Amino acid sequence: MLPENTNESLTDPNSDQATKSVLFIFAILVMCGIFVSCTYTTEDEELFLWSFICPVITILLGGYTFTYTGKAHVGGRILFYVFLVLSAISIFLIWYLIELSHAYSH
């Protein structure tokens, strides 16, 4: 008779899935940071690229939050709502800067 496996992470597929999802989200964010830092851009272009990372985080956290139903889903939802607000602010500021630049184009 084989001994029973008492390790909870091996018996609970959701905890393994959650860990992998968080690691993949972190890896994507690191790759976004590397892309923004390593590409040849001016200071304005780099600021513009960094402003798109917040919506990327929001999309990834949204997918994670609404598909994961484990113990830690409340923390994920709180982070999602925080980044949703930050994304809205980021998008609004980019829109505002673009409209402000039209005033100085003449």
N, CA and C atoms as an extended XYZ file, in Angstrom:
318
Properties=species:S:1:pos:R:3:atomname:S:1:resname:S:1:resid:I:1 pbc="F F F"
N         0.841       -1.168        0.000 N   MET     1
C         0.000        0.000        0.000 CA  MET     1
C         0.890        1.236        0.000 C   MET     1
N         0.579        2.193       -0.879 N   LEU     2
C         1.349        3.420       -0.992 CA  LEU     2
C         0.973        4.394        0.128 C   LEU     2
N         1.941        5.138        0.639 N   PRO     3
C         1.598        6.121        1.674 CA  PRO     3
C         0.792        7.271        1.074 C   PRO     3
N        -0.093        7.805        1.876 N   GLU     4
C        -0.921        8.913        1.411 CA  GLU     4
C        -0.089       10.184        1.322 C   GLU     4
N        -0.407       10.969        0.350 N   ASN     5
C         0.291       12.228        0.154 CA  ASN     5
C        -0.351       13.274        1.057 C   ASN     5
N         0.412       13.835        1.966 N   THR     6
C        -0.139       14.814        2.888 CA  THR     6
C         0.178       16.235        2.475 C   THR     6
N         0.920       16.429        1.425 N   ASN     7
C         1.246       17.766        0.964 CA  ASN     7
C         0.025       18.370        0.285 C   ASN     7
N        -0.468       19.482        0.838 N   GLU     8
C        -1.704       20.076        0.345 CA  GLU     8
C        -1.553       20.652       -1.055 C   GLU     8
N        -0.358       21.170       -1.380 N   SER     9
C        -0.170       21.771       -2.693 CA  SER     9
C        -0.220       20.732       -3.815 C   SER     9
N         0.110       19.473       -3.493 N   LEU    10
C         0.030       18.439       -4.524 CA  LEU    10
C        -1.382       17.923       -4.697 C   LEU    10
N        -2.200       17.996       -3.673 N   THR    11
C        -3.556       17.499       -3.776 CA  THR    11
C        -4.532       18.567       -4.227 C   THR    11
N        -4.191       19.827       -4.056 N   ASP    12
C        -5.079       20.914       -4.443 CA  ASP    12
C        -4.567       21.547       -5.735 C   ASP    12
N        -5.218       21.269       -6.850 N   PRO    13
C        -4.731       21.822       -8.117 CA  PRO    13
C        -4.897       23.339       -8.201 C   PRO    13
N        -5.835       23.914       -7.457 N   ASN    14
C        -6.036       25.365       -7.518 CA  ASN    14
C        -4.850       26.132       -6.951 C   ASN    14
N        -4.227       25.617       -5.890 N   SER    15
C        -3.095       26.335       -5.314 CA  SER    15
C        -1.904       26.317       -6.270 C   SER    15
N        -1.702       25.224       -6.975 N   ASP    16
C        -0.632       25.146       -7.958 CA  ASP    16
C        -0.912       26.075       -9.138 C   ASP    16
N        -2.165       26.102       -9.561 N   GLN    17
C        -2.561       26.966      -10.658 CA  GLN    17
C        -2.407       28.436      -10.269 C   GLN    17
N        -2.775       28.780       -9.051 N   ALA    18
C        -2.668       30.166       -8.598 CA  ALA    18
C        -1.216       30.602       -8.547 C   ALA    18
N        -0.346       29.746       -8.069 N   THR    19
C         1.072       30.078       -7.995 CA  THR    19
C         1.651       30.302       -9.383 C   THR    19
N         1.299       29.430      -10.306 N   LYS    20
C         1.790       29.587      -11.677 CA  LYS    20
C         1.247       30.855      -12.319 C   LYS    20
N        -0.013       31.174      -12.071 N   SER    21
C        -0.605       32.380      -12.644 CA  SER    21
C         0.093       33.629      -12.139 C   SER    21
N         0.350       33.680      -10.843 N   VAL    22
C         1.034       34.837      -10.273 CA  VAL    22
C         2.450       34.945      -10.834 C   VAL    22
N         3.138       33.825      -10.979 N   LEU    23
C         4.490       33.851      -11.544 CA  LEU    23
C         4.476       34.312      -12.997 C   LEU    23
N         3.485       33.870      -13.772 N   PHE    24
C         3.397       34.301      -15.168 CA  PHE    24
C         3.096       35.798      -15.265 C   PHE    24
N         2.211       36.305      -14.406 N   ILE    25
C         1.908       37.727      -14.402 CA  ILE    25
C         3.163       38.521      -14.046 C   ILE    25
N         3.889       38.071      -13.040 N   PHE    26
C         5.127       38.750      -12.645 CA  PHE    26
C         6.146       38.717      -13.784 C   PHE    26
N         6.255       37.586      -14.471 N   ALA    27
C         7.203       37.473      -15.582 CA  ALA    27
C         6.842       38.430      -16.717 C   ALA    27
N         5.576       38.556      -17.014 N   ILE    28
C         5.144       39.475      -18.071 CA  ILE    28
C         5.452       40.912      -17.686 C   ILE    28
N         5.246       41.247      -16.411 N   LEU    29
C         5.550       42.606      -15.967 CA  LEU    29
C         7.040       42.899      -16.028 C   LEU    29
N         7.857       41.918      -15.683 N   VAL    30
C         9.305       42.094      -15.780 CA  VAL    30
C         9.702       42.288      -17.244 C   VAL    30
N         9.106       41.513      -18.149 N   MET    31
C         9.414       41.674      -19.571 CA  MET    31
C         8.967       43.040      -20.086 C   MET    31
N         7.836       43.549      -19.607 N   CYS    32
C         7.404       44.894      -19.995 CA  CYS    32
C         8.413       45.932      -19.521 C   CYS    32
N         8.885       45.778      -18.286 N   GLY    33
C         9.888       46.696      -17.759 CA  GLY    33
C        11.185       46.650      -18.530 C   GLY    33
N        11.616       45.458      -18.909 N   ILE    34
C        12.835       45.312      -19.700 CA  ILE    34
C        12.650       45.946      -21.075 C   ILE    34
N        11.497       45.748      -21.680 N   PHE    35
C        11.227       46.337      -22.995 CA  PHE    35
C        11.282       47.853      -22.931 C   PHE    35
N        10.657       48.438      -21.921 N   VAL    36
C        10.638       49.896      -21.814 CA  VAL    36
C        12.037       50.433      -21.508 C   VAL    36
N        12.779       49.711      -20.686 N   SER    37
C        14.099       50.196      -20.287 CA  SER    37
C        15.160       50.012      -21.366 C   SER    37
N        15.055       48.983      -22.171 N   CYS    38
C        16.120       48.656      -23.122 CA  CYS    38
C        15.924       49.236      -24.514 C   CYS    38
N        14.748       49.676      -24.847 N   THR    39
C        14.545       50.237      -26.174 CA  THR    39
C        15.031       51.678      -26.197 C   THR    39
N        15.534       52.088      -27.349 N   TYR    40
C        16.035       53.454      -27.494 CA  TYR    40
C        14.846       54.381      -27.688 C   TYR    40
N        14.566       55.187      -26.667 N   THR    41
C        13.462       56.133      -26.730 CA  THR    41
C        13.889       57.437      -26.066 C   THR    41
N        13.163       58.477      -26.392 N   THR    42
C        13.376       59.738      -25.703 CA  THR    42
C        12.689       59.664      -24.343 C   THR    42
N        12.903       60.684      -23.534 N   GLU    43
C        12.303       60.681      -22.201 CA  GLU    43
C        10.775       60.707      -22.274 C   GLU    43
N        10.238       61.455      -23.221 N   ASP    44
C         8.785       61.531      -23.374 CA  ASP    44
C         8.193       60.203      -23.828 C   ASP    44
N         8.867       59.556      -24.769 N   GLU    45
C         8.381       58.261      -25.240 CA  GLU    45
C         8.445       57.211      -24.148 C   GLU    45
N         9.497       57.271      -23.316 N   GLU    46
C         9.616       56.302      -22.232 CA  GLU    46
C         8.501       56.502      -21.207 C   GLU    46
N         8.163       57.741      -20.896 N   LEU    47
C         7.052       58.024      -19.989 CA  LEU    47
C         5.740       57.519      -20.577 C   LEU    47
N         5.578       57.707      -21.880 N   PHE    48
C         4.376       57.220      -22.560 CA  PHE    48
C         4.283       55.698      -22.488 C   PHE    48
N         5.403       55.005      -22.682 N   LEU    49
C         5.398       53.544      -22.609 CA  LEU    49
C         5.136       53.053      -21.185 C   LEU    49
N         5.722       53.704      -20.185 N   TRP    50
C         5.490       53.284      -18.798 CA  TRP    50
C         4.027       53.457      -18.407 C   TRP    50
N         3.341       54.421      -19.011 N   SER    51
C         1.938       54.641      -18.663 CA  SER    51
C         1.049       53.495      -19.147 C   SER    51
N         1.523       52.683      -20.072 N   PHE    52
C         0.734       51.554      -20.543 CA  PHE    52
C         0.901       50.305      -19.684 C   PHE    52
N         1.855       50.317      -18.774 N   ILE    53
C         2.053       49.133      -17.937 CA  ILE    53
C         0.910       48.961      -16.939 C   ILE    53
N         0.364       50.050      -16.434 N   CYS    54
C        -0.738       49.952      -15.475 CA  CYS    54
C        -1.975       49.277      -16.095 C   CYS    54
N        -2.401       49.634      -17.310 N   PRO    55
C        -3.507       48.883      -17.913 CA  PRO    55
C        -3.164       47.415      -18.192 C   PRO    55
N        -1.899       47.125      -18.509 N   VAL    56
C        -1.499       45.733      -18.710 CA  VAL    56
C        -1.655       44.945      -17.405 C   VAL    56
N        -1.217       45.541      -16.298 N   ILE    57
C        -1.379       44.894      -14.994 CA  ILE    57
C        -2.854       44.670      -14.702 C   ILE    57
N        -3.684       45.647      -15.023 N   THR    58
C        -5.113       45.528      -14.753 CA  THR    58
C        -5.741       44.388      -15.547 C   THR    58
N        -5.379       44.272      -16.793 N   ILE    59
C        -5.933       43.190      -17.618 CA  ILE    59
C        -5.494       41.829      -17.084 C   ILE    59
N        -4.216       41.699      -16.740 N   LEU    60
C        -3.724       40.426      -16.216 CA  LEU    60
C        -4.349       40.091      -14.865 C   LEU    60
N        -4.450       41.083      -13.976 N   LEU    61
C        -5.067       40.831      -12.680 CA  LEU    61
C        -6.556       40.528      -12.819 C   LEU    61
N        -7.204       41.153      -13.789 N   GLY    62
C        -8.625       40.861      -14.013 CA  GLY    62
C        -8.840       39.425      -14.430 C   GLY    62
N        -7.999       38.954      -15.344 N   GLY    63
C        -8.099       37.550      -15.743 CA  GLY    63
C        -7.824       36.607      -14.593 C   GLY    63
N        -6.834       36.952      -13.780 N   TYR    64
C        -6.508       36.112      -12.619 CA  TYR    64
C        -7.616       36.152      -11.576 C   TYR    64
N        -8.121       37.346      -11.300 N   THR    65
C        -9.101       37.521      -10.232 CA  THR    65
C       -10.406       36.807      -10.528 C   THR    65
N       -10.871       36.908      -11.756 N   PHE    66
C       -12.185       36.353      -12.063 CA  PHE    66
C       -12.158       34.881      -12.462 C   PHE    66
N       -10.976       34.296      -12.582 N   THR    67
C       -10.916       32.865      -12.854 CA  THR    67
C       -10.481       32.057      -11.646 C   THR    67
N        -9.783       32.674      -10.699 N   TYR    68
C        -9.296       31.956       -9.525 CA  TYR    68
C       -10.306       32.066       -8.396 C   TYR    68
N       -10.639       30.946       -7.774 N   THR    69
C       -11.631       30.944       -6.702 CA  THR    69
C       -11.085       30.310       -5.433 C   THR    69
N        -9.804       30.433       -5.186 N   GLY    70
C        -9.190       29.846       -4.000 CA  GLY    70
C        -9.334       30.733       -2.782 C   GLY    70
N        -8.457       30.495       -1.815 N   LYS    71
C        -8.538       31.211       -0.543 CA  LYS    71
C        -8.154       32.682       -0.667 C   LYS    71
N        -7.240       32.997       -1.546 N   ALA    72
C        -6.690       34.354       -1.618 CA  ALA    72
C        -7.350       35.214       -2.690 C   ALA    72
N        -8.562       34.886       -3.100 N   HIS    73
C        -9.175       35.661       -4.175 CA  HIS    73
C        -9.605       37.051       -3.735 C   HIS    73
N        -9.803       37.283       -2.434 N   VAL    74
C       -10.199       38.604       -1.953 CA  VAL    74
C        -9.051       39.593       -2.138 C   VAL    74
N        -7.831       39.190       -1.814 N   GLY    75
C        -6.672       40.052       -2.018 CA  GLY    75
C        -6.468       40.381       -3.482 C   GLY    75
N        -6.699       39.401       -4.355 N   GLY    76
C        -6.583       39.633       -5.791 CA  GLY    76
C        -7.613       40.625       -6.289 C   GLY    76
N        -8.819       40.543       -5.757 N   ARG    77
C        -9.858       41.487       -6.177 CA  ARG    77
C        -9.551       42.901       -5.704 C   ARG    77
N        -9.019       43.017       -4.487 N   ILE    78
C        -8.657       44.349       -3.993 CA  ILE    78
C        -7.571       44.952       -4.873 C   ILE    78
N        -6.546       44.158       -5.209 N   LEU    79
C        -5.492       44.650       -6.106 CA  LEU    79
C        -6.055       45.016       -7.481 C   LEU    79
N        -6.991       44.208       -7.963 N   PHE    80
C        -7.595       44.491       -9.261 CA  PHE    80
C        -8.304       45.835       -9.243 C   PHE    80
N        -9.085       46.110       -8.204 N   TYR    81
C        -9.806       47.379       -8.137 CA  TYR    81
C        -8.855       48.561       -7.973 C   TYR    81
N        -7.786       48.378       -7.231 N   VAL    82
C        -6.791       49.450       -7.085 CA  VAL    82
C        -6.157       49.749       -8.438 C   VAL    82
N        -5.754       48.702       -9.158 N   PHE    83
C        -5.137       48.922      -10.465 CA  PHE    83
C        -6.146       49.388      -11.501 C   PHE    83
N        -7.415       49.068      -11.315 N   LEU    84
C        -8.443       49.581      -12.219 CA  LEU    84
C        -8.539       51.101      -12.092 C   LEU    84
N        -8.502       51.598      -10.870 N   VAL    85
C        -8.520       53.046      -10.649 CA  VAL    85
C        -7.245       53.679      -11.204 C   VAL    85
N        -6.082       53.052      -10.933 N   LEU    86
C        -4.822       53.590      -11.451 CA  LEU    86
C        -4.795       53.576      -12.981 C   LEU    86
N        -5.381       52.566      -13.590 N   SER    87
C        -5.435       52.506      -15.053 CA  SER    87
C        -6.318       53.607      -15.605 C   SER    87
N        -7.440       53.841      -14.960 N   ALA    88
C        -8.320       54.913      -15.413 CA  ALA    88
C        -7.614       56.263      -15.308 C   ALA    88
N        -6.895       56.485      -14.220 N   ILE    89
C        -6.142       57.729      -14.059 CA  ILE    89
C        -5.044       57.828      -15.120 C   ILE    89
N        -4.345       56.728      -15.366 N   SER    90
C        -3.276       56.712      -16.362 CA  SER    90
C        -3.809       57.013      -17.752 C   SER    90
N        -4.900       56.387      -18.120 N   ILE    91
C        -5.487       56.622      -19.445 CA  ILE    91
C        -5.984       58.058      -19.564 C   ILE    91
N        -6.601       58.573      -18.497 N   PHE    92
C        -7.063       59.956      -18.516 CA  PHE    92
C        -5.899       60.928      -18.669 C   PHE    92
N        -4.798       60.695      -17.955 N   LEU    93
C        -3.647       61.591      -18.056 CA  LEU    93
C        -3.025       61.559      -19.447 C   LEU    93
N        -2.948       60.381      -20.034 N   ILE    94
C        -2.424       60.289      -21.401 CA  ILE    94
C        -3.333       61.043      -22.365 C   ILE    94
N        -4.628       60.858      -22.229 N   TRP    95
C        -5.581       61.578      -23.079 CA  TRP    95
C        -5.440       63.084      -22.885 C   TRP    95
N        -5.302       63.519      -21.624 N   TYR    96
C        -5.149       64.934      -21.316 CA  TYR    96
C        -3.866       65.500      -21.934 C   TYR    96
N        -2.773       64.761      -21.828 N   LEU    97
C        -1.508       65.232      -22.406 CA  LEU    97
C        -1.578       65.307      -23.927 C   LEU    97
N        -2.251       64.367      -24.535 N   ILE    98
C        -2.390       64.404      -26.001 CA  ILE    98
C        -3.237       65.612      -26.414 C   ILE    98
N        -4.320       65.857      -25.707 N   GLU    99
C        -5.151       67.011      -26.032 CA  GLU    99
C        -4.426       68.318      -25.736 C   GLU    99
N        -3.620       68.342      -24.688 N   LEU   100
C        -2.854       69.535      -24.365 CA  LEU   100
C        -1.791       69.797      -25.425 C   LEU   100
N        -1.248       68.756      -25.994 N   SER   101
C        -0.240       68.944      -27.047 CA  SER   101
C        -0.854       69.538      -28.320 C   SER   101
N        -2.136       69.299      -28.545 N   HIS   102
C        -2.793       69.890      -29.723 CA  HIS   102
C        -2.866       71.418      -29.599 C   HIS   102
N        -2.914       71.926      -28.377 N   ALA   103
C        -2.990       73.368      -28.182 CA  ALA   103
C        -1.687       74.052      -28.602 C   ALA   103
N        -0.580       73.360      -28.496 N   TYR   104
C         0.716       73.945      -28.831 CA  TYR   104
C         1.215       73.557      -30.217 C   TYR   104
N         0.383       72.985      -31.016 N   SER   105
C         0.823       72.548      -32.340 CA  SER   105
C         0.768       73.671      -33.368 C   SER   105
N         0.152       74.779      -33.044 N   HIS   106
C         0.030       75.892      -34.025 CA  HIS   106
C         1.230       76.761      -34.000 C   HIS   106
